[in-house]
Amino acid sequence: MKNKKLNYLSLMISGALLTSSQVYAQDYRAAAEQALDEHFQRSTLSREEQLAELEWFIKAAEPFRGMEIKTVAEGLTTHTYEAEVLAEVFTDITGIEVEHNIIGEGDVVDTMQTQMQSNRNIYDAYVNDSDAIGTHLRYGKTIAISDAIKNEWKDYTNPDLDLDDFIGLQYTTGPDGKIYQLPTQQFANLYWFRADWFDREDLQKQFKERYGYDLGVPLNWSAYEDIAEFFSVHVKEIDGERVYGHMDYGRRDPSLGWRFHDSWLSMAGMGSKGVPFGNPVDDWGIRVNEDGNPVGASVSRGGATNSPASVYAVTKMVEWLRDYAPESARGMTFGEAGPVPAQGQIAQQIFWYTAFTADMTDPSLPVTDDEGNPKWRMAPSPAGPYWEEGMKVGYQDVGSWTFFNSTPEDRRTAAWLFAQFTVSKTVSLEKTIAGLTPIRRSDIFSDEMTELAPKLGGLVEFYRSENESMWTPTGTNVPDYPRLAPLWWQNLAPAVNGEVTPKEALDDLAEAMDRTMSRLARADVFENYAPVLNEPRDEQYWLDQPGAPKPALENEKPQGETKPYDQMMEEWMAK
């Protein structure tokens, strides 16, 4: 009789637990349906497909319900959307509490470096730029996502993740073929200009009379410089407002480094041919050997960081900032300078990040008309005189989910679920529209983006062209991004401030990079692809070799060339 009572009690408890589980499942499904109604009505999936995908997350999260995880990203509109909308929805449908922290980009890198060095878990997942791919593949501290999908994440990987749909996955893949990071936002630096000013017949006439060719989208740096001079020195005022032909920033700050190593030297033509990164010399000027080992940044070691093309690039940055940008720009950082073109005084900017697109579309701004249509356009950046066909053209930032082996496996897996949710097709189109940093090909070619295109000034057209792949992030040649990146602003700021010449600053930078790579090699900190520096030799030996480093050109300012915007975009989309 006693055993019967125990069995009956056991059945009652089991039934109660089953009923409780069913109730929870119903609650999570109800939360999913509410999220679709409130947040995710625009998607490349049907509502039924969205709900099925969310139900997969509900089921996969069962072992982690009640867990609290911490993730981190830099302060972009896209990541704010992840923190304020996606983290809350994910918690509602999974029961996993997410604290998605938004901090400065430099702080993200510093914290990531601390976790890698100390093996102490600080965050369960990071959104880290793919610029650090060379770091991740060398140190052995980063989880290779493609390996984890086959192993620890086999049962926790969304069957509809569709990796082939990501436009930036090639930038987060190492030479070993492994995927180390999962893109969650992506933006490029492009040429930006006031189309309404360029279309004015009086300004077109004045420009043609002065420079002998048409005012239009510059194809080379010579034309960009002429247009900058035209607006800053000769036009000076439009509708009673002081105008400038160039915008940049020059404050001694970590963001000044991004300004340079985000492909400024490569845009001038410093590196080697080859996409995505330039081979054997990349857009930082670092040369690697056939085995992928960095062998030097200095020209004396076969690198190009202090080559004539680099000196030209830095010289132009300093001159244009001094002569054609607002005086206040010299004391600005990246974040302070970014909103300035939207204020209505800037005619063009050669190095403009599309991450600011969302901030350019407010109908109240002087750069939009009464209906909210942009008076501005974006276009491919002009190339410097050292640039050759087959080289990368510019830079793309690919912020990507990154995981470390120092994170406990259960926390890492729960964070992997959240990361997948933030890039899932259920939510990705709405996230793209919110932040305008697209990651999925299906979103870019959606009807919704076609409808938005006229208000985005060329952003959609850029990402729909196959040429988009010519804009690439920092590559695998850079062995330790956190240690090498600060050397750029520390060594180049004196040139921007006029304290030393561009050549002196670049010599110092190249030497500092070689010294750092040598020290890291001696410390034996890398699991693979460690630096093996070439012995220094006479620079002329390397300048006489084909490709980068390239000898100085006799004429660094050829004839300026421009093209009408509509013609350029027609040709752009035809390729």
PyMOL commands that set and color helices and strands:
alter all, ss='L'
color gray80, all
select helices_A, chain A and resi 2-38+47-60+62-64+77-94+105-118+130-139+145-150+163-165+169-172+195-198+201-211+221-235+254-261+264-268+299-301+308-324+327-331+334-337+340-343+354-360+409-423+425-435+441-444+447-455+459-464+466-470+481-496+502-523+539-543+565-574
alter helices_A, ss='H'
color red, helices_A
select strands_A, chain A and resi 68-74+97-103+125-129+182-194+217-218+237-238+241-242+287-288+294-296+348-353+376-379+396-402+562-563
alter strands_A, ss='S'
color yellow, strands_A
deselect
rebuild
show_as cartoon
